């Protein structure tokens, strides 16, 4: 690839990312400001009945909530440019510190789910495509279509009821045991709390990869060059590997990187069901309690996270597939 075209491509993508994030911030800020939630009342909580109007005004002034929305957005936007994302009203801590801690927790969850959903989705898709229209294919298709129409939170609740409540094999929720200091929690204990939410996300993420891989494999196995290979005597696993798996691996990997948005969206629901202390739960809390600095920072961060997945997927395709390199912008 030409280095100038790569630079132009990256700059073009970055400009699009800046525009996308700016629009998302404006829409998110407008939605928060027009929501029925009063950030000051949510900040005070149950003590609201003991707070005078003067104290209320002082709190609003401290957080800059007494200014017109346009002024609030302008002050926040210029602070972002300077690298200051503000202070979270919920956690009473710097927004970047909150996101860093929460994201590390979510990264373990999303990374585990992303890896296993990709592996099992690809395997199931290959099996279903190779045994097209057999009972194996029908079972896998039924399994995938059922999961694809199953809400993440409902599936998580089912696993929670079966494996945590009835069987008692896993903890009911949280990321660490209740009443134990963070530094005293072992890796095994963290892993024990991670299994159910990660299992939920992993299983829910399988159908998209499996169905896509199945259809791609069927198209390849019905192509002329595969029919020619069969005429030469190739068959079985050798045929599947040489002409099937090698041709569908790239689209599957690309689709897997492009699924960052689904993984992130699913983690929000899974973390709520299992009370897992990740970025998804922080997003819900920020929205419910009107924590504007934290909510807008999460919007920026999540948009960059999803955009990076799409960018990696696009790069992989353009680097490996010469048809896209010749016909595209690179």
Secondary structure, DSSP 4 states (H G I P E B T S, - for coil): --HHHHHHHHHHHHHHHHHHHHHHHHHHHHHHHTSS--HHHHHHGGGGGG--HHHHHHHHHHTTTTS-HHHHHHHHHHHHHTT---B-TTTSSBHHHHHHHHHHHHHHHHHHHHHHHHHHHHHHHHHHHHTTTSHHHHHHHHHHHHHHTS-HHHHHHHHIIIIIIIS--S-SS-SS-TT--GGG--HHHHHHHHHHHHHHHHHHHHHHHHHHHHHHHHHHHTSHHHHHHHHTT--HHHHIIIIIIHHHHHHHHHHHHTTHHHHHHHHHHHHHHTT--SHHHHHHHHHHTT-HHHHHHHHHHHHHHHHHHHHHHHHHHHHH-HHHHHHS--
